[in-house]
Amino acid sequence: MPVESTVIDITKKMLRYMEDNDTSSGLVVLVDMGSLSLIHDQIKDLIDGPMLFIDQVSTSFALEVGNYLLQGKTVEEMVKPLQQFVRPNIDLHYPTKNKEYAIVTSCFTGIGTATQIQELLTESIGDLLNIKIIAHDFDRLRKNGMKEAPFRLYDVLAIVGTANPEVEGINFISLEDIISGKGETDVVRIFGKIADAETIRQVNDKIIMNFSLSRVIDSLTILDTEKIIRKVEKGIIQLENQLRQKLANDKKIALFVHVSCMVERLIRQAPITEYPDIEKFEKIHTKGIEMIKNAFSVLEENYSVHIPLAEVGYIFNIIDSKPLRQKELI
C-alpha cells in the first residue's frame, strides 16, 4: 500500500482484480498492519468464492501461506494449520446470496472503447440507480460466458456494446439501438425489476441525451467529430450507391461509430489485425471487400491511412444480411 493511498484506493484495486480474475476457488488476503485490516468489510459481500483474510501477517507467515498454495491446498485446508500461529487474526468468509446489480459494457474493437461506453453509461445512470457499470473484454465474454468474473461477482442485468458476445441468459442492448432510440423498450424492460417507472423515465432521458451520435463519437475518438461524421457519411452514401439500396438506420449508426473508431486506430497505428477465417472471407467475398474499400477510400485519402482486410471484415459484418449476401456482396 503506497503511503499516499487510502483504504478506498486499495479496495478499488482489489475489486478490479476480482472482476478480471477467477477467484471462485478461493481468495487469500494477507494484511500486515494498520488500516488495511478494514478491507474485508468492503469486499466480503462481493466475493464469489471463499475468502481467507489474515491480519498482522509476518514474513515467515506469508511464506508459509505461499508454501500451502504451491502444494495446491484449498482455502479451507489452510485454516486449521494456520490457526496454530497465535498472532495472526484469521477470518474465513463465504459469498453472500445478495449480489450488487451491474451492467457490463463491451466492444469487439477493444477494452478502451468498452471503458468509454462505461463512462457514458455511468454518467447517464448517475445517482438515480445503484448499479455497477463494468467494462469487460469482448473475446473473453464470448469465449467463457457466465464463467467470467462479472457474472460471479454481480447480478448482471445486461451487456451493452457494439456487438453481442452471446452470453446465454444475459440481455444485450446494442449501442446503435441506444443511439437510434430503438433501445428504449430494452431500457424499460431491464431496469423494470429494480426501479419505478419515474426513475426509469429519468434514466432513459439521460441516456438519450448522453448517447447522441455526435456525443458518442466525440467520447470514443480524438478526431474532429463533425469532420469524421461527414467523411463517414460520404462513404456510406457511396456504399449504398454501389449496393443500389439504402442501409437500415441501425446499420448506418453502427457504421458511423465503428468506422470513426477505426480511423483513429489506423492513425494510431493500432488496427485490428485478426478476423475469423480471414483467408476464406477474402476468397468468398471478393466483390463485397472491393465495394467496402472503394466506398471508404475517401477516409484513406483524407487521413492518409490504409484499411487492412481484418478491418474490412468487421465493416462487412455490420452491413451483411442474408439478402445482401445472396445478391450483392458475394
C-alpha positions as a printed Julia matrix, in Angstrom:
330×3 Matrix{Float64}:
   0.0     0.0     0.0
   1.69    3.22   -1.15
   1.94    5.92    1.51
  -0.27    8.32   -0.48
  -3.05    5.71   -0.97
  -6.16    5.26    1.12
  -8.03    2.12    2.1
 -10.65    3.06   -0.52
  -7.93    3.16   -3.21
  -6.7    -0.31   -2.31
 -10.24   -1.65   -2.06
 -10.96   -0.43   -5.62
  -7.8    -2.19   -6.86
  -8.89   -5.42   -5.18
 -12.36   -5.2    -6.69
 -10.84   -4.66  -10.15
  -8.65   -7.72   -9.56
 -11.72   -9.75   -8.6
 -13.54   -8.55  -11.73
 -10.65   -9.54  -14.01
  -9.65  -12.85  -12.4
 -11.36  -16.08  -11.43
 -11.45  -16.18   -7.61
 -14.27  -18.71   -7.33
 -11.93  -21.36   -5.88
 -10.71  -19.01   -3.18
  -9.02  -15.71   -2.39
  -6.32  -15.24    0.24
  -5.78  -11.71    1.56
  -2.71  -11.07    3.72
  -2.51   -7.81    5.72
   0.49   -6.83    7.79
  -0.74   -3.82    9.77
  -2.84   -0.7    10.03
  -6.0     0.39    8.29
  -5.84   -2.34    5.63
  -7.47   -4.61    8.18
 -10.72   -2.82    7.28
 -10.67   -4.04    3.67
 -12.52   -7.29    4.28
 -15.62   -5.36    5.36
 -15.67   -3.67    1.93
 -15.28   -6.78   -0.23
 -16.7    -9.72    1.74
 -20.18   -9.2     0.26
 -18.81   -9.26   -3.32
 -16.69  -12.4    -3.26
 -17.69  -15.32   -5.48
 -15.77  -17.93   -3.52
 -14.28  -18.43   -0.04
 -12.03  -15.6     1.17
  -9.36  -16.21    3.78
  -8.48  -12.88    5.42
  -5.4   -12.89    7.61
  -4.33   -9.84    9.64
  -0.97   -8.96   11.3
   0.99  -11.19    8.96
   4.74  -11.64    9.37
   7.18  -12.53    6.59
   7.54  -16.12    7.83
   3.75  -16.48    7.97
   3.36  -15.16    4.43
   5.96  -17.7     3.25
   4.01  -20.47    4.97
   0.83  -19.43    3.13
   2.79  -19.38   -0.11
   4.02  -22.9     0.58
   0.44  -24.12    1.1
  -0.61  -22.52   -2.18
   2.24  -24.25   -4.01
   1.06  -27.55   -2.52
  -2.4   -26.92   -4.02
  -4.23  -26.72   -0.69
  -7.72  -25.23   -0.73
  -8.6   -22.21    1.38
 -10.48  -24.43    3.84
  -7.5   -26.8     4.16
  -5.25  -23.89    5.11
  -7.33  -22.62    8.02
  -6.63  -25.25   10.67
  -2.83  -25.45   10.33
  -2.56  -21.66   10.09
  -4.55  -21.22   13.29
  -1.63  -22.8    15.12
   0.15  -19.49   14.7
  -1.03  -17.49   17.71
  -0.57  -13.93   16.5
  -2.49  -13.55   13.21
  -6.22  -12.97   13.17
  -7.8   -15.38   10.69
 -11.29  -14.97    9.23
 -12.89  -17.21    6.62
 -15.73  -15.62    4.64
 -18.13  -17.19    2.15
 -20.15  -15.47   -0.61
 -23.48  -13.96    0.35
 -26.54  -14.63   -1.77
 -27.39  -10.98   -2.44
 -25.23   -9.56   -5.21
 -24.93   -5.97   -6.36
 -26.63   -5.2    -9.69
 -24.35   -4.5   -12.65
 -24.27   -3.73  -16.35
 -21.31   -4.93  -18.43
 -20.04   -2.84  -21.34
 -18.06   -4.48  -24.12
 -16.76   -3.82  -27.63
 -15.12   -6.16  -30.14
 -12.66   -3.38  -31.05
 -11.09   -3.44  -27.61
 -11.41   -2.67  -23.9
 -10.68    1.02  -24.48
 -13.96    1.58  -26.32
 -15.8    -0.52  -23.71
 -14.37    1.71  -20.97
 -15.57    4.86  -22.74
 -19.06    3.38  -23.15
 -18.88    2.55  -19.43
 -18.17    6.22  -18.63
 -21.09    7.44  -20.75
 -23.45    4.94  -19.15
 -22.22    5.81  -15.64
 -22.89    9.47  -16.4
 -26.38    8.6   -17.62
 -27.39    6.49  -14.64
 -25.6     8.71  -12.11
 -27.16    8.65   -8.66
 -30.55    7.52   -9.95
 -29.81    3.81   -9.66
 -27.41    1.8    -7.54
 -25.84   -0.19  -10.37
 -22.21   -1.03  -11.01
 -21.04   -0.4   -14.62
 -18.17   -2.73  -15.62
 -16.1    -2.67  -18.8
 -15.03   -6.17  -19.85
 -13.15   -7.84  -22.7
 -15.42   -8.92  -25.59
 -13.44  -12.02  -26.62
 -13.4   -13.35  -23.06
 -17.14  -12.81  -22.73
 -17.78  -14.63  -26.0
 -15.42  -17.49  -25.12
 -16.16  -18.04  -21.44
 -19.68  -16.64  -21.0
 -21.06  -16.95  -17.48
 -17.7   -18.21  -16.2
 -16.27  -14.69  -16.43
 -15.86  -12.8   -13.14
 -18.56  -10.1   -13.54
 -21.3   -12.76  -13.66
 -19.99  -14.42  -10.5
 -19.47  -11.17   -8.6
 -22.63   -9.33   -9.63
 -26.24   -9.78  -10.69
 -25.69   -8.65  -14.29
 -28.79   -7.05  -15.79
 -27.46   -6.61  -19.32
 -24.48   -6.26  -21.64
 -24.23   -3.0   -23.59
 -21.89   -2.77  -26.56
 -21.2    -2.7   -30.27
 -21.65   -6.46  -30.79
 -23.42   -9.23  -28.92
 -20.98  -11.67  -27.25
 -23.98  -14.01  -26.88
 -23.71  -14.84  -23.19
 -26.55  -17.25  -22.5
 -29.26  -15.87  -20.25
 -27.96  -12.27  -20.3
 -29.79   -9.44  -22.08
 -27.89   -7.48  -24.75
 -28.51   -3.86  -25.81
 -26.65   -2.67  -28.89
 -25.02    0.75  -28.84
 -26.62    1.66  -32.17
 -30.1     0.86  -30.78
 -29.46    3.23  -27.88
 -28.32    5.99  -30.24
 -31.25    5.49  -32.63
 -33.81    5.36  -29.81
 -34.79    1.76  -30.54
 -33.31    0.65  -27.23
 -35.91    2.43  -25.09
 -38.03   -0.71  -24.75
 -34.96   -2.67  -23.6
 -34.09    0.01  -21.04
 -37.61   -0.15  -19.55
 -37.62   -3.95  -19.52
 -34.17   -4.37  -17.94
 -34.47   -1.69  -15.26
 -38.08   -2.57  -14.52
 -37.07   -5.18  -11.94
 -35.16   -2.68   -9.79
 -36.73    0.76  -10.3
 -40.08    2.51  -10.54
 -41.46    3.99  -13.76
 -40.45    7.59  -12.96
 -36.83    6.65  -12.22
 -36.64    4.6   -15.39
 -38.01    7.57  -17.36
 -35.29    9.84  -15.94
 -32.59    7.27  -16.72
 -33.89    6.85  -20.27
 -33.95   10.64  -20.83
 -30.34   10.94  -19.67
 -29.27    8.04  -21.88
 -30.91    9.69  -24.91
 -29.12   12.96  -24.09
 -25.7    11.39  -23.48
 -25.81    8.83  -26.28
 -26.4    11.12  -29.24
 -24.3    10.09  -32.25
 -22.01   13.13  -32.07
 -21.57   12.75  -28.29
 -20.67    9.07  -28.58
 -18.16    9.59  -31.38
 -16.7    12.58  -29.54
 -16.23   10.33  -26.5
 -14.77    7.42  -28.44
 -12.29    9.27  -30.64
  -9.78   12.12  -30.59
 -10.89   13.22  -34.06
 -12.86   16.29  -35.11
 -16.39   14.92  -34.67
 -18.13   16.92  -37.39
 -15.37   16.21  -39.92
 -15.22   12.44  -39.36
 -19.04   12.15  -39.43
 -19.14   13.97  -42.8
 -16.41   11.71  -44.25
 -18.03    8.51  -43.0
 -21.38    9.72  -44.37
 -19.8    10.1   -47.83
 -18.53    6.52  -47.57
 -21.97    5.22  -46.55
 -23.67    7.04  -49.44
 -21.15    5.61  -51.9
 -21.68    2.13  -50.45
 -25.46    2.47  -50.82
 -25.0     3.58  -54.43
 -22.9     0.51  -55.16
 -25.45   -1.77  -53.48
 -28.32    0.07  -55.17
 -30.28    0.09  -51.93
 -30.48    2.02  -48.66
 -28.98    0.62  -45.47
 -31.21    0.41  -42.39
 -30.75    3.2   -39.83
 -29.29    0.88  -37.19
 -26.63   -0.3   -39.66
 -25.79    3.31  -40.58
 -25.38    4.25  -36.93
 -23.2     1.2   -36.32
 -21.04    2.24  -39.29
 -20.72    5.83  -38.05
 -19.46    4.61  -34.66
 -17.32    1.72  -35.85
 -15.67    3.41  -38.83
 -14.9     6.57  -36.82
 -13.15    4.46  -34.19
 -11.39    2.51  -36.94
  -9.88    5.68  -38.41
  -8.49    6.63  -35.01
  -7.0     3.15  -34.61
  -5.35    3.43  -38.02
  -3.96    6.89  -37.24
  -2.51    5.49  -34.02
  -1.16    2.5   -35.98
  -3.14    0.07  -33.84
  -5.52   -1.62  -36.32
  -7.49   -4.8   -35.74
  -5.31   -7.5   -37.3
  -7.35  -10.65  -36.72
 -10.62  -11.75  -38.31
 -12.2   -15.24  -38.19
 -11.28  -17.37  -41.24
  -9.81  -14.34  -42.98
  -8.47  -16.32  -45.95
 -11.89  -17.87  -46.57
 -13.52  -14.44  -46.19
 -11.14  -12.92  -48.76
 -11.8   -15.74  -51.21
 -15.6   -15.85  -50.93
 -16.48  -12.16  -50.56
 -14.21  -10.57  -53.18
 -16.9    -8.24  -54.52
 -18.06   -7.15  -51.06
 -14.49   -6.38  -50.0
 -13.94   -4.32  -53.15
 -17.15   -2.34  -52.54
 -16.22   -1.54  -48.96
 -12.69   -0.47  -49.83
 -13.98    1.72  -52.69
 -16.66    3.31  -50.52
 -14.32    4.21  -47.68
 -11.3     5.13  -49.81
 -12.3     8.72  -49.02
 -11.1     8.08  -45.47
  -7.79    6.63  -46.66
  -7.21    9.72  -48.78
  -8.22   12.28  -46.15
  -6.48   10.67  -43.17
  -3.51    9.08  -45.0
  -4.3     5.6   -43.7
  -4.77    2.15  -45.22
  -7.75   -0.03  -44.26
  -6.48   -3.61  -43.75
  -8.52   -6.69  -44.61
  -9.41   -7.54  -40.99
 -10.96   -4.09  -40.53
 -12.87   -4.55  -43.8
 -14.2    -7.83  -42.39
 -15.8    -6.13  -39.39
 -17.37   -3.46  -41.62
 -18.74   -6.35  -43.72
 -20.23   -7.88  -40.55
 -22.16   -4.67  -39.89
 -23.69   -4.32  -43.36
 -24.06   -8.02  -44.09
 -27.53   -9.57  -44.15
 -28.97  -12.58  -45.94
 -30.38  -10.68  -48.96
 -27.14   -8.75  -49.43
 -25.06  -11.86  -49.02
 -27.09  -13.64  -51.69
 -27.11  -10.82  -54.23
 -24.6    -8.01  -53.98
 -21.8    -8.84  -51.57
 -20.63  -12.23  -52.83
